[in-house]
Amino acid sequence: MSRYKYCPQCAKPLELALHGEMQRIACPDRGCGFVLWDNPVPVVAAIVEHEGEIILARNAAWPPKMFALITGFLERNDPHPESGVLREVEEELGLKGKISEFIGFYPFERMNQIIIAYHVIAEGTVRLSEELIEWKKMPLEKIKPWPAGTGYAVRDLQIRRGFTPPAFDLSMLRKPRNWHEISERLLTAGQPSAEEFQSLKVIGVDVVINLAMPTSDHALADEDEVVARHGMRYHHIPVLFDAPTADDFERFCAAMAASRDSTVFVHCAANKRVSVFLFLWRVLTQGVPRDVAERDLLAVWTPDAVWPAFIAARLA
Ligand SMILES: [Zn+2]
């Protein structure tokens, strides 16, 4: 939950407590009063235009094909985000820039950041800082936006300039844990984060079916709202991992029947419940040969404990 274990003011072990209507990590010593508010951090981002094309750069710590915008944290001395972003462009690319326009604010939930994005026109000769190891230039309309953080700023500027944005670059998509695609329109995984639900919307998911308990690992307390906010339909069928029932499976089959002709994403905590339910659903209702369905099941796990008996009872 947090990388902080001890109070930075008095060194007592931190605890969870209610502050400002949310559970937060705080010092139990009332006299000390430390609270880790964990507010999002503002980050400035620049879509840098140089000689008519956009500069994308690669950080030394990133995988080979991953290029992105110039970004950086605001400094205490930056009088305005505009000067902060121009400072970053100069530090990272060695270019003098001018603000062309403000593009927008973009939440980046995974990093707990709020991105403030600008279009910057820059001149000079590129000299990369030590953090960056590679750069390239592309026409704005040719950049494939990535479905996270600054990628949405690229897409918005393309639209503003009258271009039809290329499809999102899904190789940059963050997929939830234990991801397994049964078909193009039937996707499964363990519990996604709020940001990963946004990615699911981007790849065209219409319906989310959740078989996890509200108390399962990494469960989102407001998953129904997160899913609704992205315009996807939601079915929650909580299944006890050590006591799945015939009724649970009936309800699951009904939700699948109601989602025909949709792109469906089914998840639980670790994709174990889901892989068994989908194995049974495919064999019992879709006429999928048992060995074919079993391949997908075994790609996720080998059922143990109560599950082999649950499977045998449904197949009987
Ligand atoms: Zn303290």
Boltz pocket constraint, residues with backbone or C-beta under 6 A from the ligand:
constraints:
  - pocket:
      binder: B
      contacts: [[A, 7], [A, 8], [A, 9], [A, 10], [A, 11], [A, 12], [A, 27], [A, 28], [A, 29], [A, 32], [A, 33], [A, 34]]
      max_distance: 6.0
